[in-house]
C-alpha cells in the first residue's frame, strides 16, 4: 500500500464534512426564507436542496474497480413542488382574490433535514478523529 493511501480515510471524512456543512447552510437559508413571498427571481422563494456525488479515484483496486475518494456537492437544485396558496387579503403580495403564493418550505421537514445533516457531519468528524488516534497509536508503537 503506497504511503499516500494511508490518508485516504481522512480525505473522505473531510469531504463529507464539507458537503454536509454546505447542506446545513442551504437548509438554514430555506428556514430563513420560509415566509419570503418575494425573491430575486420574482415570486415566492423556492426551497433548495443539495445534490451529492461520489468522487472516484483511478481503477486500481481488485477487479479493476475505482476507489472511493469522498463525496462532493455537485449542484443546488430548486424544489419543483407546488407553492401553497393562502388567503390573506391584507398581504402586499395578494392577488385580486386576496390569495398569496407562499414558499414551498416546510419547517418540520427542514428541521429533520438539518438534524440529519448535523448527525452526518458528526459521524464524519468522529471517523476523522478515530483515524487520527489510530495513527498516533501506530506511531507510538513504532517509537517503542
CNS distance restraints for C-alpha pairs under 8 A (distance, minus, plus):
assign (resid   1 and name CA) (resid   5 and name CA) 6.63 0.50 0.50
assign (resid   1 and name CA) (resid   6 and name CA) 7.81 0.50 0.50
assign (resid   2 and name CA) (resid   6 and name CA) 7.32 0.50 0.50
assign (resid   3 and name CA) (resid   7 and name CA) 7.90 0.50 0.50
assign (resid   4 and name CA) (resid   8 and name CA) 7.33 0.50 0.50
assign (resid   7 and name CA) (resid  11 and name CA) 6.51 0.50 0.50
assign (resid   8 and name CA) (resid  12 and name CA) 6.20 0.50 0.50
assign (resid   8 and name CA) (resid  69 and name CA) 6.61 0.50 0.50
assign (resid   9 and name CA) (resid  13 and name CA) 6.29 0.50 0.50
assign (resid   9 and name CA) (resid 128 and name CA) 7.43 0.50 0.50
assign (resid   9 and name CA) (resid 131 and name CA) 7.29 0.50 0.50
assign (resid  10 and name CA) (resid  14 and name CA) 6.13 0.50 0.50
assign (resid  10 and name CA) (resid 127 and name CA) 7.92 0.50 0.50
assign (resid  10 and name CA) (resid 128 and name CA) 5.49 0.50 0.50
assign (resid  10 and name CA) (resid 131 and name CA) 6.84 0.50 0.50
assign (resid  11 and name CA) (resid  15 and name CA) 6.11 0.50 0.50
assign (resid  11 and name CA) (resid  69 and name CA) 7.00 0.50 0.50
assign (resid  11 and name CA) (resid  70 and name CA) 6.82 0.50 0.50
assign (resid  12 and name CA) (resid  16 and name CA) 6.23 0.50 0.50
assign (resid  12 and name CA) (resid  68 and name CA) 7.97 0.50 0.50
assign (resid  12 and name CA) (resid  69 and name CA) 5.61 0.50 0.50
assign (resid  12 and name CA) (resid  70 and name CA) 4.14 0.50 0.50
assign (resid  12 and name CA) (resid  71 and name CA) 7.06 0.50 0.50
assign (resid  13 and name CA) (resid  17 and name CA) 6.20 0.50 0.50
assign (resid  13 and name CA) (resid  70 and name CA) 7.23 0.50 0.50
assign (resid  13 and name CA) (resid 124 and name CA) 4.87 0.50 0.50
assign (resid  13 and name CA) (resid 125 and name CA) 6.72 0.50 0.50
assign (resid  13 and name CA) (resid 127 and name CA) 6.58 0.50 0.50
assign (resid  13 and name CA) (resid 128 and name CA) 5.77 0.50 0.50
assign (resid  14 and name CA) (resid  18 and name CA) 6.20 0.50 0.50
assign (resid  14 and name CA) (resid 124 and name CA) 7.25 0.50 0.50
assign (resid  14 and name CA) (resid 125 and name CA) 7.80 0.50 0.50
assign (resid  14 and name CA) (resid 128 and name CA) 7.48 0.50 0.50
assign (resid  15 and name CA) (resid  19 and name CA) 6.16 0.50 0.50
assign (resid  15 and name CA) (resid  70 and name CA) 5.62 0.50 0.50
assign (resid  15 and name CA) (resid  71 and name CA) 5.66 0.50 0.50
assign (resid  15 and name CA) (resid  72 and name CA) 6.49 0.50 0.50
assign (resid  16 and name CA) (resid  20 and name CA) 6.11 0.50 0.50
assign (resid  16 and name CA) (resid  70 and name CA) 6.66 0.50 0.50
assign (resid  16 and name CA) (resid  71 and name CA) 5.85 0.50 0.50
assign (resid  16 and name CA) (resid  72 and name CA) 7.40 0.50 0.50
assign (resid  16 and name CA) (resid 120 and name CA) 7.96 0.50 0.50
assign (resid  16 and name CA) (resid 121 and name CA) 6.96 0.50 0.50
assign (resid  16 and name CA) (resid 124 and name CA) 6.24 0.50 0.50
assign (resid  17 and name CA) (resid  21 and name CA) 6.02 0.50 0.50
assign (resid  17 and name CA) (resid 120 and name CA) 7.79 0.50 0.50
assign (resid  17 and name CA) (resid 121 and name CA) 5.07 0.50 0.50
assign (resid  17 and name CA) (resid 124 and name CA) 6.00 0.50 0.50
assign (resid  17 and name CA) (resid 125 and name CA) 6.95 0.50 0.50
assign (resid  18 and name CA) (resid  22 and name CA) 6.43 0.50 0.50
assign (resid  18 and name CA) (resid  72 and name CA) 7.94 0.50 0.50
assign (resid  19 and name CA) (resid  23 and name CA) 6.30 0.50 0.50
assign (resid  19 and name CA) (resid  52 and name CA) 7.58 0.50 0.50
assign (resid  19 and name CA) (resid  71 and name CA) 7.10 0.50 0.50
assign (resid  19 and name CA) (resid  72 and name CA) 5.81 0.50 0.50
assign (resid  19 and name CA) (resid  73 and name CA) 5.61 0.50 0.50
assign (resid  20 and name CA) (resid  24 and name CA) 6.15 0.50 0.50
assign (resid  20 and name CA) (resid 117 and name CA) 5.63 0.50 0.50
assign (resid  20 and name CA) (resid 118 and name CA) 7.33 0.50 0.50
assign (resid  20 and name CA) (resid 120 and name CA) 6.94 0.50 0.50
assign (resid  20 and name CA) (resid 121 and name CA) 5.76 0.50 0.50
assign (resid  21 and name CA) (resid  25 and name CA) 6.33 0.50 0.50
assign (resid  21 and name CA) (resid 117 and name CA) 7.73 0.50 0.50
assign (resid  21 and name CA) (resid 121 and name CA) 7.22 0.50 0.50
assign (resid  22 and name CA) (resid  26 and name CA) 6.31 0.50 0.50
assign (resid  22 and name CA) (resid  50 and name CA) 7.94 0.50 0.50
assign (resid  22 and name CA) (resid  73 and name CA) 7.82 0.50 0.50
assign (resid  23 and name CA) (resid  27 and name CA) 6.22 0.50 0.50
assign (resid  23 and name CA) (resid  49 and name CA) 7.34 0.50 0.50
assign (resid  23 and name CA) (resid  50 and name CA) 6.00 0.50 0.50
assign (resid  23 and name CA) (resid 117 and name CA) 6.79 0.50 0.50
assign (resid  24 and name CA) (resid  28 and name CA) 6.09 0.50 0.50
assign (resid  24 and name CA) (resid 114 and name CA) 5.95 0.50 0.50
assign (resid  24 and name CA) (resid 117 and name CA) 6.25 0.50 0.50
assign (resid  24 and name CA) (resid 118 and name CA) 7.32 0.50 0.50
assign (resid  25 and name CA) (resid  29 and name CA) 6.21 0.50 0.50
assign (resid  26 and name CA) (resid  30 and name CA) 6.26 0.50 0.50
assign (resid  26 and name CA) (resid  48 and name CA) 6.73 0.50 0.50
assign (resid  26 and name CA) (resid  49 and name CA) 6.72 0.50 0.50
assign (resid  26 and name CA) (resid  50 and name CA) 7.45 0.50 0.50
assign (resid  27 and name CA) (resid  31 and name CA) 6.28 0.50 0.50
assign (resid  27 and name CA) (resid  48 and name CA) 7.61 0.50 0.50
assign (resid  27 and name CA) (resid  49 and name CA) 7.46 0.50 0.50
assign (resid  27 and name CA) (resid 110 and name CA) 6.24 0.50 0.50
assign (resid  27 and name CA) (resid 113 and name CA) 7.36 0.50 0.50
assign (resid  27 and name CA) (resid 114 and name CA) 6.36 0.50 0.50
assign (resid  28 and name CA) (resid  32 and name CA) 6.12 0.50 0.50
assign (resid  28 and name CA) (resid 114 and name CA) 7.92 0.50 0.50
assign (resid  29 and name CA) (resid  33 and name CA) 6.24 0.50 0.50
assign (resid  30 and name CA) (resid  34 and name CA) 6.07 0.50 0.50
assign (resid  30 and name CA) (resid  47 and name CA) 5.76 0.50 0.50
assign (resid  30 and name CA) (resid  48 and name CA) 6.71 0.50 0.50
assign (resid  30 and name CA) (resid 105 and name CA) 6.61 0.50 0.50
assign (resid  30 and name CA) (resid 110 and name CA) 7.47 0.50 0.50
assign (resid  31 and name CA) (resid 105 and name CA) 7.30 0.50 0.50
assign (resid  31 and name CA) (resid 107 and name CA) 6.61 0.50 0.50
assign (resid  31 and name CA) (resid 110 and name CA) 6.88 0.50 0.50
assign (resid  33 and name CA) (resid  45 and name CA) 6.64 0.50 0.50
assign (resid  33 and name CA) (resid 103 and name CA) 7.75 0.50 0.50
assign (resid  33 and name CA) (resid 105 and name CA) 7.99 0.50 0.50
assign (resid  34 and name CA) (resid  45 and name CA) 7.65 0.50 0.50
assign (resid  34 and name CA) (resid 103 and name CA) 6.07 0.50 0.50
assign (resid  34 and name CA) (resid 104 and name CA) 7.71 0.50 0.50
assign (resid  34 and name CA) (resid 105 and name CA) 5.41 0.50 0.50
assign (resid  34 and name CA) (resid 106 and name CA) 7.50 0.50 0.50
assign (resid  34 and name CA) (resid 107 and name CA) 7.43 0.50 0.50
assign (resid  35 and name CA) (resid 102 and name CA) 6.67 0.50 0.50
assign (resid  35 and name CA) (resid 103 and name CA) 6.36 0.50 0.50
assign (resid  36 and name CA) (resid  44 and name CA) 6.02 0.50 0.50
assign (resid  36 and name CA) (resid  45 and name CA) 5.79 0.50 0.50
assign (resid  36 and name CA) (resid 102 and name CA) 7.24 0.50 0.50
assign (resid  36 and name CA) (resid 103 and name CA) 6.57 0.50 0.50
assign (resid  37 and name CA) (resid  43 and name CA) 6.16 0.50 0.50
assign (resid  37 and name CA) (resid  44 and name CA) 3.96 0.50 0.50
assign (resid  37 and name CA) (resid  45 and name CA) 6.18 0.50 0.50
assign (resid  37 and name CA) (resid  93 and name CA) 7.14 0.50 0.50
assign (resid  37 and name CA) (resid 100 and name CA) 7.96 0.50 0.50
assign (resid  37 and name CA) (resid 101 and name CA) 6.88 0.50 0.50
assign (resid  37 and name CA) (resid 102 and name CA) 5.67 0.50 0.50
assign (resid  37 and name CA) (resid 103 and name CA) 6.53 0.50 0.50
assign (resid  38 and name CA) (resid  42 and name CA) 6.00 0.50 0.50
assign (resid  38 and name CA) (resid  43 and name CA) 5.06 0.50 0.50
assign (resid  38 and name CA) (resid  44 and name CA) 4.81 0.50 0.50
assign (resid  38 and name CA) (resid  45 and name CA) 6.48 0.50 0.50
assign (resid  39 and name CA) (resid  43 and name CA) 5.89 0.50 0.50
assign (resid  39 and name CA) (resid  44 and name CA) 5.75 0.50 0.50
assign (resid  39 and name CA) (resid  45 and name CA) 5.43 0.50 0.50
assign (resid  43 and name CA) (resid 101 and name CA) 7.82 0.50 0.50
assign (resid  44 and name CA) (resid 101 and name CA) 6.53 0.50 0.50
assign (resid  44 and name CA) (resid 102 and name CA) 5.81 0.50 0.50
assign (resid  44 and name CA) (resid 103 and name CA) 5.26 0.50 0.50
assign (resid  45 and name CA) (resid 102 and name CA) 7.65 0.50 0.50
assign (resid  45 and name CA) (resid 103 and name CA) 5.01 0.50 0.50
assign (resid  45 and name CA) (resid 104 and name CA) 7.51 0.50 0.50
assign (resid  46 and name CA) (resid  78 and name CA) 6.11 0.50 0.50
assign (resid  46 and name CA) (resid  79 and name CA) 6.36 0.50 0.50
assign (resid  46 and name CA) (resid  80 and name CA) 7.81 0.50 0.50
assign (resid  46 and name CA) (resid  83 and name CA) 7.98 0.50 0.50
assign (resid  46 and name CA) (resid 103 and name CA) 5.60 0.50 0.50
assign (resid  46 and name CA) (resid 104 and name CA) 5.89 0.50 0.50
assign (resid  46 and name CA) (resid 105 and name CA) 7.26 0.50 0.50
assign (resid  47 and name CA) (resid  78 and name CA) 5.77 0.50 0.50
assign (resid  47 and name CA) (resid  79 and name CA) 5.36 0.50 0.50
assign (resid  47 and name CA) (resid 103 and name CA) 7.06 0.50 0.50
assign (resid  47 and name CA) (resid 104 and name CA) 5.89 0.50 0.50
assign (resid  47 and name CA) (resid 105 and name CA) 5.50 0.50 0.50
assign (resid  48 and name CA) (resid  76 and name CA) 6.51 0.50 0.50
assign (resid  48 and name CA) (resid  77 and name CA) 5.52 0.50 0.50
assign (resid  48 and name CA) (resid  78 and name CA) 4.43 0.50 0.50
assign (resid  48 and name CA) (resid  79 and name CA) 5.75 0.50 0.50
assign (resid  49 and name CA) (resid  76 and name CA) 5.64 0.50 0.50
assign (resid  49 and name CA) (resid  77 and name CA) 5.40 0.50 0.50
assign (resid  49 and name CA) (resid  78 and name CA) 6.41 0.50 0.50
assign (resid  49 and name CA) (resid  79 and name CA) 7.09 0.50 0.50
assign (resid  50 and name CA) (resid  73 and name CA) 6.52 0.50 0.50
assign (resid  50 and name CA) (resid  74 and name CA) 7.62 0.50 0.50
assign (resid  50 and name CA) (resid  75 and name CA) 5.96 0.50 0.50
assign (resid  50 and name CA) (resid  76 and name CA) 4.60 0.50 0.50
assign (resid  50 and name CA) (resid  77 and name CA) 6.28 0.50 0.50
assign (resid  51 and name CA) (resid  73 and name CA) 5.74 0.50 0.50
assign (resid  51 and name CA) (resid  74 and name CA) 5.82 0.50 0.50
assign (resid  51 and name CA) (resid  75 and name CA) 5.45 0.50 0.50
assign (resid  51 and name CA) (resid  76 and name CA) 6.25 0.50 0.50
assign (resid  51 and name CA) (resid  77 and name CA) 7.28 0.50 0.50
assign (resid  52 and name CA) (resid  71 and name CA) 6.58 0.50 0.50
assign (resid  52 and name CA) (resid  72 and name CA) 5.55 0.50 0.50
assign (resid  52 and name CA) (resid  73 and name CA) 4.46 0.50 0.50
assign (resid  52 and name CA) (resid  74 and name CA) 5.73 0.50 0.50
assign (resid  52 and name CA) (resid  75 and name CA) 7.54 0.50 0.50
assign (resid  53 and name CA) (resid  71 and name CA) 5.65 0.50 0.50
assign (resid  53 and name CA) (resid  72 and name CA) 5.55 0.50 0.50
assign (resid  53 and name CA) (resid  73 and name CA) 6.41 0.50 0.50
assign (resid  53 and name CA) (resid  74 and name CA) 6.40 0.50 0.50
assign (resid  54 and name CA) (resid  68 and name CA) 7.16 0.50 0.50
assign (resid  54 and name CA) (resid  69 and name CA) 7.60 0.50 0.50
assign (resid  54 and name CA) (resid  70 and name CA) 5.94 0.50 0.50
assign (resid  54 and name CA) (resid  71 and name CA) 4.42 0.50 0.50
assign (resid  54 and name CA) (resid  72 and name CA) 6.39 0.50 0.50
assign (resid  55 and name CA) (resid  68 and name CA) 6.15 0.50 0.50
assign (resid  55 and name CA) (resid  69 and name CA) 5.28 0.50 0.50
assign (resid  55 and name CA) (resid  70 and name CA) 5.10 0.50 0.50
assign (resid  55 and name CA) (resid  71 and name CA) 5.26 0.50 0.50
assign (resid  55 and name CA) (resid  72 and name CA) 6.73 0.50 0.50
assign (resid  56 and name CA) (resid  66 and name CA) 5.92 0.50 0.50
assign (resid  56 and name CA) (resid  67 and name CA) 5.59 0.50 0.50
assign (resid  56 and name CA) (resid  68 and name CA) 4.73 0.50 0.50
assign (resid  56 and name CA) (resid  69 and name CA) 5.39 0.50 0.50
assign (resid  56 and name CA) (resid  70 and name CA) 7.28 0.50 0.50
assign (resid  57 and name CA) (resid  66 and name CA) 5.39 0.50 0.50
assign (resid  57 and name CA) (resid  67 and name CA) 5.00 0.50 0.50
assign (resid  57 and name CA) (resid  68 and name CA) 6.13 0.50 0.50
assign (resid  57 and name CA) (resid  69 and name CA) 6.04 0.50 0.50
assign (resid  58 and name CA) (resid  66 and name CA) 5.17 0.50 0.50
assign (resid  58 and name CA) (resid  67 and name CA) 6.52 0.50 0.50
assign (resid  59 and name CA) (resid  64 and name CA) 5.10 0.50 0.50
assign (resid  59 and name CA) (resid  65 and name CA) 4.82 0.50 0.50
assign (resid  59 and name CA) (resid  66 and name CA) 3.77 0.50 0.50
assign (resid  59 and name CA) (resid  67 and name CA) 6.47 0.50 0.50
assign (resid  60 and name CA) (resid  64 and name CA) 5.42 0.50 0.50
assign (resid  60 and name CA) (resid  65 and name CA) 6.36 0.50 0.50
assign (resid  60 and name CA) (resid  66 and name CA) 6.16 0.50 0.50
assign (resid  60 and name CA) (resid  67 and name CA) 7.09 0.50 0.50
assign (resid  61 and name CA) (resid  65 and name CA) 5.37 0.50 0.50
assign (resid  61 and name CA) (resid  66 and name CA) 6.39 0.50 0.50
assign (resid  61 and name CA) (resid  67 and name CA) 6.52 0.50 0.50
assign (resid  79 and name CA) (resid 104 and name CA) 7.81 0.50 0.50
assign (resid  81 and name CA) (resid 104 and name CA) 6.93 0.50 0.50
assign (resid  82 and name CA) (resid 104 and name CA) 6.77 0.50 0.50
assign (resid  83 and name CA) (resid 101 and name CA) 6.10 0.50 0.50
assign (resid  83 and name CA) (resid 102 and name CA) 5.89 0.50 0.50
assign (resid  83 and name CA) (resid 103 and name CA) 5.76 0.50 0.50
assign (resid  83 and name CA) (resid 104 and name CA) 5.00 0.50 0.50
assign (resid  84 and name CA) (resid 101 and name CA) 5.83 0.50 0.50
assign (resid  84 and name CA) (resid 102 and name CA) 5.43 0.50 0.50
assign (resid  84 and name CA) (resid 103 and name CA) 6.91 0.50 0.50
assign (resid  84 and name CA) (resid 104 and name CA) 6.43 0.50 0.50
assign (resid  85 and name CA) (resid  99 and name CA) 6.27 0.50 0.50
assign (resid  85 and name CA) (resid 100 and name CA) 5.46 0.50 0.50
assign (resid  85 and name CA) (resid 101 and name CA) 4.54 0.50 0.50
assign (resid  85 and name CA) (resid 102 and name CA) 5.97 0.50 0.50
assign (resid  86 and name CA) (resid  99 and name CA) 5.53 0.50 0.50
assign (resid  86 and name CA) (resid 100 and name CA) 5.36 0.50 0.50
assign (resid  86 and name CA) (resid 101 and name CA) 6.61 0.50 0.50
assign (resid  86 and name CA) (resid 102 and name CA) 7.19 0.50 0.50
assign (resid  87 and name CA) (resid  98 and name CA) 5.66 0.50 0.50
assign (resid  87 and name CA) (resid  99 and name CA) 4.38 0.50 0.50
assign (resid  87 and name CA) (resid 100 and name CA) 6.21 0.50 0.50
assign (resid  88 and name CA) (resid  94 and name CA) 6.68 0.50 0.50
assign (resid  88 and name CA) (resid  98 and name CA) 5.44 0.50 0.50
assign (resid  88 and name CA) (resid  99 and name CA) 5.78 0.50 0.50
assign (resid  88 and name CA) (resid 100 and name CA) 6.47 0.50 0.50
assign (resid  89 and name CA) (resid  94 and name CA) 5.96 0.50 0.50
assign (resid  89 and name CA) (resid  95 and name CA) 7.98 0.50 0.50
assign (resid  89 and name CA) (resid  97 and name CA) 7.36 0.50 0.50
assign (resid  89 and name CA) (resid  98 and name CA) 3.83 0.50 0.50
assign (resid  89 and name CA) (resid  99 and name CA) 6.56 0.50 0.50
assign (resid  90 and name CA) (resid  94 and name CA) 7.17 0.50 0.50
assign (resid  90 and name CA) (resid  98 and name CA) 7.32 0.50 0.50
assign (resid  91 and name CA) (resid  98 and name CA) 7.75 0.50 0.50
assign (resid  91 and name CA) (resid 100 and name CA) 7.39 0.50 0.50
assign (resid  93 and name CA) (resid 100 and name CA) 6.15 0.50 0.50
assign (resid  94 and name CA) (resid  98 and name CA) 4.94 0.50 0.50
assign (resid  94 and name CA) (resid  99 and name CA) 5.11 0.50 0.50
assign (resid  94 and name CA) (resid 100 and name CA) 4.67 0.50 0.50
assign (resid  94 and name CA) (resid 101 and name CA) 7.92 0.50 0.50
assign (resid  95 and name CA) (resid  99 and name CA) 5.49 0.50 0.50
assign (resid  95 and name CA) (resid 100 and name CA) 6.51 0.50 0.50
assign (resid 105 and name CA) (resid 110 and name CA) 7.50 0.50 0.50
assign (resid 106 and name CA) (resid 110 and name CA) 6.25 0.50 0.50
assign (resid 107 and name CA) (resid 111 and name CA) 6.08 0.50 0.50
assign (resid 108 and name CA) (resid 112 and name CA) 6.29 0.50 0.50
assign (resid 109 and name CA) (resid 113 and name CA) 6.19 0.50 0.50
assign (resid 110 and name CA) (resid 114 and name CA) 5.99 0.50 0.50
assign (resid 111 and name CA) (resid 115 and name CA) 6.13 0.50 0.50
assign (resid 112 and name CA) (resid 116 and name CA) 6.15 0.50 0.50
assign (resid 113 and name CA) (resid 117 and name CA) 6.10 0.50 0.50
assign (resid 114 and name CA) (resid 118 and name CA) 6.08 0.50 0.50
assign (resid 115 and name CA) (resid 119 and name CA) 6.17 0.50 0.50
assign (resid 116 and name CA) (resid 120 and name CA) 6.19 0.50 0.50
assign (resid 117 and name CA) (resid 121 and name CA) 6.13 0.50 0.50
assign (resid 118 and name CA) (resid 122 and name CA) 6.18 0.50 0.50
assign (resid 119 and name CA) (resid 123 and name CA) 6.13 0.50 0.50
assign (resid 120 and name CA) (resid 124 and name CA) 6.29 0.50 0.50
assign (resid 121 and name CA) (resid 125 and name CA) 6.17 0.50 0.50
assign (resid 122 and name CA) (resid 126 and name CA) 6.07 0.50 0.50
assign (resid 123 and name CA) (resid 127 and name CA) 6.21 0.50 0.50
assign (resid 124 and name CA) (resid 128 and name CA) 6.24 0.50 0.50
assign (resid 125 and name CA) (resid 129 and name CA) 6.19 0.50 0.50
assign (resid 126 and name CA) (resid 130 and name CA) 6.05 0.50 0.50
assign (resid 127 and name CA) (resid 131 and name CA) 6.12 0.50 0.50
assign (resid 128 and name CA) (resid 132 and name CA) 6.25 0.50 0.50
assign (resid 129 and name CA) (resid 133 and name CA) 6.20 0.50 0.50
assign (resid 130 and name CA) (resid 134 and name CA) 6.15 0.50 0.50
assign (resid 131 and name CA) (resid 135 and name CA) 6.28 0.50 0.50
assign (resid 132 and name CA) (resid 136 and name CA) 6.21 0.50 0.50
assign (resid 133 and name CA) (resid 137 and name CA) 6.19 0.50 0.50
assign (resid 134 and name CA) (resid 138 and name CA) 6.15 0.50 0.50
assign (resid 135 and name CA) (resid 139 and name CA) 6.16 0.50 0.50
assign (resid 136 and name CA) (resid 140 and name CA) 6.19 0.50 0.50
assign (resid 137 and name CA) (resid 141 and name CA) 6.22 0.50 0.50
assign (resid 138 and name CA) (resid 142 and name CA) 6.23 0.50 0.50
assign (resid 139 and name CA) (resid 143 and name CA) 6.24 0.50 0.50
assign (resid 140 and name CA) (resid 144 and name CA) 6.50 0.50 0.50
